[in-house]
């Protein structure tokens, strides 16, 4: 069987506002990416962290190349991916930079630890993942950073922070599992 591969070029792009609206329908886990060492640190709130492989453990994150963390990730070759718990909304907001805080100022008000790479990791995060940069693919305004996992700290906490339709949403495994069961399972049949 012969196959023909054609490249079709369409001279049209979806409007950015339409794309942004479409992506708001995708629920994303909230994480804070941290970079740097000592007082030369920064971080940002993202919803773009995803696993890449289990063997070897690796993840990827898309980072805007104009972000303050970008040069630190490139310079040091390490970053932290801190998956936030539902009660860490204040941390998420602080790392968006909307309040004008920059660099090390964003880390105030929370407890941070370091592991193998020296990058700050959030104590009490659902998961704090220490990564070494394995590769970077630069496209458009962002860099897709592939990180090889050096260390993982897990919390026994169970409620996660998510982002959906422009708002933060708490997802509690225990409470939400009960709610989902109530609406997704048929009512029990009565026996006569």
JOWO-V5513 format. One line per field, one symbol per residue. psi: psi as a letter, one per 20 degrees, with the letter a starting at -180 (. if undefined). A space follows every 10 residues. Layout:
psi=???
This chain:
psi=pqqppqoppp lqqqqhhggg ggiiiopqqp qppqqaqcim qrrqprjjpq qgqhnqpqrq ppppiiqhhg hhggghkqrq oooqrhjkgh ggghihjhji qqchhhiqjq pqrqbgiiqp popiqgpopp qpphqpoppc irpoppppph qppqqiqipq prppljqqpp ooggghgggh hhiiqqqqqq p.
